[in-house]
Amino acid sequence: MAARFKNLDRNTPMLMPPDLRDWVKPNHIVHFIIDAVDRLPSEGFQFNHRGTGDAQYPPRMMLALLIYCYATGRFSSREIEEATHSDVVVRYLCGGDLHPDHDTICTFRRTNRALFEKAFVEVLLMAGETVGLKKVGTVSIDGTKIQANASKHSAVSYKHAGEQVELLRREVEQLTAKAEQSDNVPLDDGLSIPDEIARREDRIKSLETARAIIEARYEEERKQKQLEYEAKKAVYEEKRKNKKPRGKAPSPPPENPPDSMQYNFTDPESRIMKAGNGKHFEQAYNAQAAVDTETYLIVGQLVTDAPNDKQQLNPVLESIPADVATPASALADTGYYSGEAVAKAEADGGPAVYCAMAKDGHHIGVAELEKKPLPEAPAPGAPVKEQMAHRLQTPEGKALYKQRKQTVEPVFGVIKEVIGFRRFSMRGKEKAETEWCLVCLSYNLKKMFNLSGKCAPKRPIQTAKQHAKALLARFRAYFAPISCTTSSMLNILSETTKKYCLGGILTPTGC
C-alpha cells in the first residue's frame, strides 16, 4: 500500500494577507510581554519630540522587542534585526511590516537606561498582582562574572607597559640617529623612518596613558587598604600591651601599583577577573543580583568592576527599589563578609544579614549530623563576628541560610545556560549596567510568565460586522497599490460586502 502524504506547495499565493495573530499561540509569552509593556507609564519613553526626520518606531514596540529577544537568547542588534524579518513571533510583535535596523536597535538600547530601570521597578510592582510579590521577606545575594566585549589579550600589565615604553624610546633614538646620517635612508622592507618613529611615539603615548590610569585606580584602592591597615595595626598594638601577639605585624600597602595590575585598550573599564571557581581568568565585569527566595525574582541588581564581592553587600541592598519592599533578612556567602559592612547594613532597621565567615564545605561529616546544644547568645555589644557566628549556628539561622544556594545560583544558571547571556554586547561600565538591567528585566518577565501559569490576554471577540470591515480594510491595503482596475474591483467588493457580508462567508446577523 502506497504511503499518503499531505500536499506541500510553497508557491501557493494567499488571496488575503494572513492575520499574524493566527500564527502565534494564545498562551505565548510574547502576549504577556506586550501586555506588561503596555501597562508601563509613558513618561519614561524617550523619543524625538521635535518631530523632525523620518517617522519613529513606537518606543513601546522597541522595548517589547528587546525584552522578548533577550528572554529568548538574542542579544546582537544584527540578530534582532534579522528576527524582525524571519521570526513569525517577532514579526507579530512588530506589527508585521516594521523592521528597525540594527543601528536603530543599538541606539535605543544604549540611550534608554532610565527607561529600563523604571520598567524594572514597574514590573516588580506588577509582580505583586501577578505572582503575589507583595512583600520581600528574604533575599539571597551573589555575583557572577560576565565577559566584557573585549579580549584579555588586548590588556597590558603595569610592569610590561613600563618595559615597552623604555624599549620603544630606545628604538626611537636609534631611528632618529639613523635618519640624521642621511635624509633618506631606506629600510629593508621599504618602510619610511618618519612613519616608524611616529608609530612608536603613538604607542608610547598609549602605554603612558595606560600606566597613568592604573596608578589612579591603585591610589583609590590604596586608600581603602590604608584604612584596613590602620585598623589592624591598632588591634595589633593593643594586643602588644598585654602580651606578645601571634603572627606577623600588619604591613602598610605599597606605594606603587603591583606589577600584575592591568589595563585593557578595548574596554578600559573592564577587569581581568577569576572565573569558573578560580580555574581561569576572563576580561569581565562583576554582575550582582539580589533574588527573592519565594518567587526567585531579581529585586536588586548592579554591575561593578571590582574583581571580588567584599565591598558589594551594601550597594546590592541599596539597589533594591524602595517602592518594592525592604527585605527582612539578607543571605550572602563568605565573599561578602565584613564586620563594617554587616553593621552598616543592619543599622537603622535594615535587614538581618546572614553571611558565612568561612567557605562552605561540600561534604557534611558524621559529627556534624549530631544534634548540638543551642549556643549561648553573645553579650550585648559583642563584636559583629561573634554575633554572626551565633546567628548562623541557631536552628533558624541554619534553615534560613540553606536557602541561599538554591535561590540565587539557579537564577544565574538560567541567565547563562538557558537564556545564554554570557557576554556584554556594549563596552564601558555604564553601558554594561544598562544591559544587565535589561537582562534582569527580561528574566523577571519570563519568570513571572511561568509562575502565572502561562496566562496571556485573550483576543477580543469580533462581531461579524467588525470582522467583515477588518477583512475589507486588509484587502484594500493589500491590493490598492496594484492598479486602477483593482480600485474598481475594491468598490464592487465593498458594496457586495455591505449587502452580503462577504458573499455569505459571514451570516447577515450583526452586519
C-alpha positions in Angstrom: 0.0 0.0 0.0 1.4 3.3 -1.1 2.1 5.9 1.6 0.0 9.0 1.7 1.4 12.5 2.4 -0.2 15.9 2.9 0.1 18.2 0.0 3.0 20.7 0.2 3.1 23.7 -2.1 5.4 26.5 -1.1 4.5 28.5 -4.2 0.7 28.9 -3.5 -0.1 32.6 -3.1 -2.6 33.8 -0.4 -5.7 35.6 -1.6 -5.7 37.7 1.5 -2.8 38.7 3.8 -2.7 36.4 6.8 -3.6 37.5 10.3 -0.3 37.2 12.3 -2.3 36.5 15.5 -3.4 33.2 14.0 0.3 32.2 13.7 1.1 32.8 17.4 -0.3 30.6 20.2 -2.8 32.3 22.5 -0.6 31.4 25.6 2.7 32.5 24.0 5.0 34.6 26.2 5.0 37.4 23.6 1.4 38.3 24.6 2.5 38.6 28.2 5.4 40.8 27.4 3.4 43.1 25.2 0.7 43.4 27.8 3.3 44.2 30.5 5.0 46.9 28.4 1.6 48.5 27.5 0.9 48.9 31.3 4.1 50.8 31.8 3.8 54.6 32.3 4.6 56.6 29.2 6.8 59.2 31.0 10.0 57.2 30.7 9.9 56.6 27.0 12.5 58.6 25.0 11.7 59.9 21.5 12.2 62.9 19.3 9.7 65.5 20.5 10.7 67.9 17.7 9.1 65.7 15.1 11.9 66.2 12.7 13.2 63.5 10.4 11.5 60.2 9.5 8.7 58.8 11.5 10.0 57.0 14.6 9.4 53.4 15.7 7.0 53.2 18.6 9.0 53.2 21.9 6.8 50.5 23.5 7.4 48.3 20.5 11.1 48.7 20.7 11.1 48.0 24.4 9.0 44.8 24.0 11.2 43.8 21.1 14.4 44.0 23.2 12.8 42.2 26.2 11.4 39.4 24.1 14.6 38.9 22.2 16.7 38.9 25.3 14.3 36.5 27.0 14.8 34.1 24.1 18.5 34.4 23.7 19.0 37.0 21.0 21.4 39.8 22.1 23.1 41.0 19.0 21.4 44.0 17.3 22.0 42.5 13.9 20.4 39.2 15.0 17.4 41.1 16.4 17.1 42.9 13.1 17.1 39.6 11.2 14.5 38.2 13.5 12.1 41.0 12.5 12.1 39.5 9.0 12.4 35.8 9.6 10.7 35.1 13.0 6.9 35.0 12.9 6.6 35.9 16.6 8.9 38.9 16.3 7.1 40.0 13.1 3.8 39.8 15.1 5.4 41.9 17.9 6.5 44.5 15.3 3.1 44.6 13.6 4.1 42.6 10.6 5.8 45.2 8.5 8.1 47.2 10.8 11.7 46.3 10.6 14.1 48.5 12.7 17.7 48.2 11.5 20.5 47.2 13.8 21.7 50.7 14.3 18.3 51.9 15.5 18.1 48.9 17.9 21.6 49.5 19.2 20.9 53.2 19.7 17.6 52.6 21.6 19.3 50.1 23.8 22.3 52.4 24.5 20.3 55.6 25.3 17.4 54.3 27.3 18.9 53.2 30.6 16.5 55.3 32.6 13.6 53.5 30.8 14.9 50.1 31.6 15.4 51.0 35.3 11.9 52.4 35.5 10.5 49.3 33.7 12.4 47.1 36.1 10.7 48.7 39.1 7.3 48.7 37.5 7.5 45.1 36.6 8.3 44.2 40.2 5.2 46.2 41.2 3.2 44.2 38.7 4.5 41.0 40.2 2.6 41.9 43.3 -0.6 41.4 41.3 0.6 38.6 39.1 2.6 36.2 41.3 2.0 37.6 44.8 5.2 39.6 45.3 3.6 41.8 47.9 6.4 41.7 50.5 10.1 40.7 50.1 10.9 38.7 53.1 14.4 37.2 52.4 16.8 37.9 49.6 19.9 36.0 48.5 22.8 38.0 47.2 25.5 36.8 44.9 27.6 37.9 41.9 28.7 36.3 38.7 31.4 37.2 36.1 30.0 38.3 32.8 32.6 38.6 29.9 33.2 42.1 28.7 33.1 42.9 25.0 36.9 42.8 24.9 39.7 40.2 24.8 42.0 39.7 27.7 44.8 39.6 25.1 44.3 43.3 24.4 45.4 44.1 28.0 48.8 45.2 29.3 50.2 44.9 32.8 51.7 47.8 34.7 55.2 46.3 34.6 55.0 45.3 30.9 53.8 48.7 29.9 56.8 50.3 31.6 59.2 47.9 29.9 57.6 48.6 26.5 57.9 52.3 26.9 61.6 52.1 27.6 62.1 49.7 24.6 60.2 52.0 22.2 62.1 55.1 23.4 65.4 53.4 22.7 64.1 52.4 19.2 63.0 56.0 18.6 66.5 57.2 19.4 68.1 54.6 17.1 65.8 55.6 14.2 66.5 59.3 14.8 70.2 58.7 14.7 69.9 56.7 11.5 67.8 59.5 10.0 70.4 62.1 10.9 73.1 60.1 8.9 71.1 60.6 5.8 67.9 62.5 4.8 66.6 59.4 3.1 67.7 56.1 4.5 65.5 53.3 3.1 64.8 50.3 5.4 65.0 46.7 4.3 61.2 46.4 3.8 60.8 49.8 2.1 59.2 51.5 5.1 59.9 55.1 5.9 61.8 56.1 9.1 59.5 59.1 9.9 56.5 56.7 9.8 58.2 54.2 12.0 59.1 56.9 14.5 55.5 58.3 14.5 54.1 54.8 15.0 56.3 54.2 18.1 55.6 57.6 19.6 51.8 56.9 19.3 52.4 53.6 21.1 54.4 55.3 23.8 51.5 57.8 24.4 49.0 54.9 24.7 51.2 53.0 27.1 51.9 56.0 29.3 48.1 56.7 29.4 47.5 53.1 30.5 50.1 53.4 33.3 48.6 56.7 34.5 45.1 55.1 34.7 46.5 52.1 36.5 48.2 54.4 39.0 45.0 56.4 39.6 43.0 53.2 40.1 45.5 51.8 42.5 45.5 55.1 44.5 41.8 54.6 45.2 42.4 51.0 46.2 45.3 52.0 48.4 43.2 54.5 50.4 40.8 51.7 51.4 43.7 49.3 52.1 45.4 52.0 54.2 42.2 52.3 56.4 42.2 48.5 56.8 45.9 48.5 57.7 45.4 51.2 60.4 42.6 49.2 61.9 44.6 46.0 62.0 47.6 47.9 63.4 45.5 49.4 66.2 44.3 45.9 67.2 47.9 44.5 67.0 49.3 47.4 69.2 46.5 46.8 71.7 47.5 43.1 72.0 51.1 44.1 72.4 50.3 46.0 75.6 49.2 42.8 77.4 51.2 40.0 75.8 53.2 39.2 72.7 50.7 38.8 69.8 50.8 35.9 67.4 51.7 36.2 63.8 53.4 39.0 61.9 52.7 42.6 62.3 50.4 44.1 59.6 52.2 45.8 56.7 51.1 49.0 55.0 50.0 48.8 51.4 52.8 49.5 48.8 53.1 53.0 47.4 53.2 51.8 43.7 50.8 49.6 41.9 51.6 45.9 41.7 53.3 44.7 38.5 50.4 42.5 37.5 47.7 45.2 37.6 46.3 45.5 34.1 44.7 47.9 31.6 42.6 46.9 28.6 42.8 49.0 25.5 39.4 47.8 24.1 37.3 48.3 27.2 39.4 50.2 29.7 36.8 49.9 32.5 36.7 46.1 32.5 39.0 44.0 34.6 40.8 40.7 34.5 38.8 38.5 36.9 38.9 34.9 38.1 36.0 32.9 36.7 34.9 29.3 36.8 35.7 28.9 40.6 39.1 30.4 40.0 40.1 27.9 37.3 40.7 30.6 34.6 40.7 34.3 34.0 38.4 36.4 31.9 38.1 40.1 30.9 34.8 40.7 32.6 32.5 42.7 34.8 31.1 41.5 38.2 27.3 41.4 37.8 25.4 41.4 41.2 21.9 40.4 42.0 19.5 40.2 45.0 16.9 37.4 44.5 13.7 36.9 46.4 13.7 33.5 48.0 9.9 32.9 47.5 9.4 33.9 43.8 13.0 33.7 42.5 12.6 37.2 41.0 15.5 39.6 40.8 14.7 42.5 43.1 18.0 44.3 43.0 20.9 44.4 40.5 24.1 46.3 39.7 27.4 45.9 37.9 30.8 46.6 39.4 34.4 46.4 38.1 35.6 45.1 41.4 37.0 41.5 41.0 35.6 40.4 44.4 32.4 40.9 46.4 34.0 42.2 49.6 32.5 45.8 49.3 29.3 44.9 47.5 26.9 43.9 50.3 25.5 47.4 51.0 25.4 48.5 47.3 23.4 45.5 46.3 21.0 46.0 49.2 20.7 49.7 48.3 19.9 48.7 44.7 16.6 47.1 45.8 13.9 49.7 44.9 12.3 51.3 48.0 8.9 51.1 46.1 9.1 47.3 46.0 10.0 46.5 49.7 12.7 46.4 52.3 13.8 42.8 52.9 13.7 41.5 56.5 16.8 39.4 56.0 19.7 39.0 53.5 21.8 35.9 52.8 25.3 36.1 51.4 28.4 33.9 51.1 31.8 34.5 52.7 33.0 36.7 49.9 30.7 39.5 51.2 31.6 39.3 54.9 33.0 42.4 56.5 32.2 43.5 60.1 31.9 47.1 59.0 29.6 46.2 56.0 27.3 44.0 58.1 27.0 46.6 60.8 26.1 49.3 58.2 23.6 47.0 56.5 21.8 46.3 59.8 21.8 49.9 61.0 18.6 51.9 61.1 16.2 49.0 60.8 18.0 47.3 57.9 17.7 43.6 57.1 19.3 41.0 59.4 22.4 39.7 57.5 23.3 36.0 57.4 26.8 35.9 56.0 29.2 33.0 56.3 32.6 33.9 57.6 34.4 30.9 56.1 33.9 29.0 52.9 31.1 26.4 52.9 32.2 22.8 52.7 30.6 20.5 50.2 30.7 17.4 52.5 29.0 17.1 55.8 30.8 14.8 58.3 29.1 12.4 60.6 29.9 14.5 63.7 28.1 17.5 62.1 24.9 15.4 61.8 24.6 15.0 65.5 22.3 17.5 67.3 24.3 20.0 69.2 23.2 22.2 72.2 21.9 25.7 71.3 24.9 28.1 71.6 24.7 30.8 74.1 23.8 34.3 72.8 26.7 36.7 72.9 26.7 39.6 75.4 25.2 42.9 74.3 27.7 45.0 72.4 29.7 41.9 71.4 31.8 42.2 68.1 29.9 41.6 64.9 32.0 38.4 64.3 30.7 36.8 67.5 27.1 37.8 66.7 27.3 36.4 63.2 28.8 33.1 64.4 26.0 32.7 66.9 23.3 33.7 64.4 24.5 31.1 61.8 24.6 28.3 64.5 21.0 28.7 65.6 18.3 26.4 64.0 16.6 29.4 62.5 19.8 30.7 61.0 20.8 27.3 59.6 17.4 26.8 58.0 17.4 30.3 56.5 21.0 30.2 55.2 20.3 26.9 53.4 18.1 28.9 51.0 21.0 30.9 49.6 22.4 28.4 47.2 19.1 27.1 46.0 17.8 30.6 45.1 20.4 33.0 43.7 22.7 30.4 42.0 19.9 28.8 39.9 18.9 32.3 38.7 22.4 32.8 37.3 22.2 29.3 35.8 19.1 30.3 33.9 20.6 33.5 32.7 23.8 31.9 31.5 22.7 28.4 30.4 19.0 28.7 29.4 18.9 32.3 28.1 22.5 32.2 27.0 23.7 35.6 28.2 27.5 35.3 28.9 28.9 38.4 27.3 28.0 42.0 27.2 27.3 43.5 23.8 28.3 47.1 24.7 31.6 48.4 26.2 32.1 50.5 29.3 30.8 50.1 32.8 27.8 52.4 32.3 26.6 50.6 29.2 27.2 47.2 30.9 24.9 48.4 33.7 22.3 49.3 31.1 22.5 45.9 29.5 22.5 44.0 32.8 19.3 45.8 33.9 17.7 44.8 30.6 18.8 41.2 31.2 17.3 41.2 34.7 14.1 42.8 33.4 13.7 40.1 30.7 14.4 37.3 33.2 11.8 38.7 35.6 9.1 38.8 32.9 10.0 35.3 31.8 9.8 34.1 35.4 6.5 35.9 36.0 5.0 34.3 32.9 6.0 30.8 34.1 4.7 31.5 37.7 1.4 32.9 36.5 0.5 29.6 34.7 1.5 31.0 31.3 -1.6 33.1 31.1 -1.9 35.6 28.3 -4.6 38.2 27.3 -7.3 36.7 25.1 -8.1 38.1 21.7 -11.2 40.2 21.8 -14.3 38.6 20.2 -15.3 40.4 17.0 -18.8 40.6 15.6 -19.5 39.6 12.0 -19.7 43.2 11.0 -16.4 44.1 12.7 -14.7 41.1 11.1 -16.0 41.9 7.6 -14.8 45.5 7.9 -11.3 44.3 9.1 -11.1 41.9 6.2 -12.1 44.6 3.7 -9.6 47.0 5.1 -6.8 44.5 4.8 -7.9 43.6 1.3 -7.8 47.3 0.3 -4.4 47.8 1.8 -3.1 44.7 0.1 -4.4 45.3 -3.5 -4.7 49.1 -3.7 -1.1 49.8 -5.0 -1.5 47.3 -7.9 -3.6 49.2 -10.5 -6.7 51.4 -11.1 -8.6 48.3 -12.2 -8.1 47.0 -8.7 -9.7 50.1 -7.3 -12.9 49.4 -9.3 -12.9 45.8 -8.1 -12.5 47.1 -4.5 -15.5 49.3 -4.8 -17.6 46.4 -6.1 -16.3 44.2 -3.3 -17.2 46.9 -0.8 -20.8 47.1 -2.0 -21.0 43.3 -2.0 -19.7 43.1 1.5 -22.2 45.6 2.8 -25.0 43.6 1.2 -24.0 40.0 1.7 -21.2 40.2 4.3 -18.5 38.8 2.0 -20.7 36.6 -0.1 -22.2 34.5 2.7 -19.0 33.7 4.5 -20.4 35.6 7.4 -24.0 35.4 8.4 -26.1 38.5 8.0 -26.6 38.6 11.7 -24.7 41.5 13.2 -24.0 43.1 9.8 
